[in-house]
């Protein structure tokens, strides 16, 4: 049984007006603005890409000389530009070596992850599942980011949060916590950002 239907807020209406499939675009946009995550010419790996807002934003920012590899178990139904490669696969099971080949063997400049579990309504369960997805995203970022590269990933705050932050610090010179203004007030999601892959 689904919960109560959410009314469209400012960010949802703005996303529709700007032809993005979801309001999550503005979370990535703010993270990018605050840490300068994406630049022209970059190679980006987008984990949990559906419905495609992050993919479209990243593709626009990296431009025609850059590229985005977008992965999700669900099909991306949104049209994507020529600098995007879509892989329909489970990020928990995907082969890192195969992804590295898609980055030309040199690694990605940034790994971004908006992966989240299907929420159950049980906060502890949802946090545990979010932690598992986040750790997989950090693992892939550590394996696939070039030296100096960056990472941004969503996590539901819970008792494992400091463990998650420590994993980012293990792989990156700087770890930052960002809660974008477009995150719904009732949500306990935040984004951990890793800068300058060691």
C-alpha positions in Angstrom: 0.0 0.0 0.0 1.4 3.4 -0.9 1.6 6.3 1.4 -0.2 9.6 1.0 0.4 11.3 -2.3 2.8 14.2 -2.1 1.7 17.6 -3.5 4.0 19.1 -6.1 6.3 21.6 -4.4 8.3 24.5 -5.8 11.2 22.2 -6.9 8.8 19.6 -8.5 7.1 22.3 -10.5 10.5 23.8 -11.5 11.8 20.4 -12.6 8.7 20.0 -14.9 9.1 23.5 -16.3 12.8 22.8 -17.1 12.1 19.3 -18.6 13.8 17.2 -15.9 12.1 14.0 -14.9 12.6 14.6 -11.1 13.2 17.3 -8.6 16.5 15.6 -7.5 18.2 17.7 -10.2 18.4 20.6 -7.7 20.2 18.5 -5.1 23.0 17.8 -7.6 23.0 21.3 -8.9 23.6 22.7 -5.3 26.3 20.2 -4.5 28.0 21.1 -7.8 27.7 24.8 -7.1 29.2 24.4 -3.6 32.1 22.1 -4.4 32.6 22.6 -8.2 32.1 18.9 -8.8 31.5 18.8 -12.5 33.5 20.6 -15.3 33.6 20.4 -19.1 35.4 17.4 -20.5 35.0 15.2 -17.5 34.1 11.5 -17.5 31.3 10.8 -14.9 29.9 7.6 -13.5 26.2 8.1 -12.4 25.0 5.3 -10.1 21.3 4.8 -9.6 20.6 7.1 -12.6 16.9 6.6 -13.1 14.8 8.5 -13.8 17.6 10.5 -15.3 17.7 14.0 -13.9 21.3 13.7 -12.5 22.4 12.1 -15.8 21.0 15.0 -17.9 22.5 17.6 -15.6 25.9 15.9 -15.6 25.9 15.5 -19.4 25.1 19.2 -19.8 27.9 20.2 -17.4 30.6 18.0 -19.0 29.6 18.9 -22.5 30.3 17.1 -25.8 34.0 16.5 -25.0 33.0 14.8 -21.7 30.9 11.8 -21.1 28.5 10.1 -18.6 28.0 6.4 -17.9 24.6 6.0 -16.3 23.7 2.8 -14.4 20.4 1.7 -13.0 18.4 -1.5 -12.7 15.4 0.4 -14.0 15.3 1.6 -17.6 16.0 5.2 -18.3 12.9 6.4 -20.2 14.1 9.9 -20.7 16.0 10.7 -23.9 19.7 11.2 -23.3 22.2 13.2 -25.3 25.0 11.6 -27.4 27.6 11.9 -24.6 25.7 9.5 -22.3 26.0 5.7 -22.3 23.3 3.9 -20.4 23.8 0.5 -18.7 20.8 -1.3 -17.3 22.4 -3.2 -14.5 22.5 -3.6 -10.7 25.2 -1.3 -9.3 25.7 -3.8 -6.5 26.8 -6.5 -9.0 28.4 -4.6 -11.8 32.0 -5.4 -12.7 34.4 -2.5 -11.9 36.8 -3.6 -14.6 34.2 -3.3 -17.3 33.3 0.2 -16.1 36.9 1.2 -16.1 37.2 0.2 -19.7 34.3 2.6 -20.4 36.3 5.4 -18.9 39.1 4.8 -21.3 41.1 2.9 -18.7 42.2 6.1 -17.0 39.4 6.3 -14.5 36.4 8.6 -13.9 36.8 12.2 -12.9 33.7 12.0 -10.7 31.4 9.3 -9.4 27.9 10.4 -8.3 25.3 8.3 -6.6 21.7 9.1 -5.8 21.0 5.4 -5.0 18.3 4.8 -2.4 16.4 1.7 -1.3 12.7 1.3 -1.7 11.6 2.7 1.6 9.8 0.2 3.9 8.5 2.7 6.5 10.9 1.2 9.1 13.6 3.8 9.6 16.3 1.4 10.9 15.7 -1.0 8.0 15.8 1.9 5.4 18.9 3.3 6.9 20.7 -0.1 6.9 19.8 -0.6 3.2 20.9 3.0 2.4 24.2 2.3 4.1 24.8 -0.8 2.0 24.1 1.1 -1.2 26.3 4.0 -0.1 29.2 1.7 0.8 29.0 0.1 -2.7 29.0 3.5 -4.3 32.1 4.5 -2.2 33.8 1.2 -3.1 33.2 1.8 -6.8 34.4 5.4 -6.5 37.6 4.3 -4.7 38.2 1.7 -7.5 37.3 3.8 -10.5 38.0 7.5 -9.7 41.3 8.8 -11.1 43.7 10.4 -8.6 42.2 13.8 -7.8 38.7 12.8 -8.7 35.5 13.4 -6.7 32.5 11.6 -5.3 29.1 12.5 -4.1 26.6 10.0 -2.7 23.3 10.0 -0.9 22.8 8.3 2.5 20.0 8.2 5.0 21.5 9.4 8.3 21.6 6.7 11.0 23.9 4.9 13.4 26.2 3.9 10.6 26.7 7.4 9.4 30.2 7.9 10.9 31.3 4.6 9.5 30.2 5.9 6.0 32.0 9.2 6.5 35.2 7.3 7.5 35.1 5.3 4.3 34.9 8.5 2.3 37.9 9.9 4.3 39.9 6.7 3.6 39.7 7.3 -0.1 39.5 11.0 -0.5 41.6 13.9 1.0 38.4 15.7 2.1 35.0 14.6 3.2 32.1 17.0 3.3 28.5 16.6 4.4 25.9 18.5 2.4 22.2 18.7 2.9 20.8 20.5 -0.2 17.9 23.0 0.4 15.8 21.0 -2.0 15.8 17.9 0.3 12.3 17.6 1.7 12.0 18.8 5.4 10.8 15.4 6.6 13.7 13.5 4.9 16.8 12.3 6.7 18.9 12.0 3.6 22.2 13.9 3.3 25.0 13.7 0.8 28.6 12.8 1.6 31.1 14.3 -0.8 34.6 13.1 -1.2 37.1 15.5 -2.8 40.6 14.8 -4.3 40.8 11.0 -4.6 44.0 9.9 -2.9 
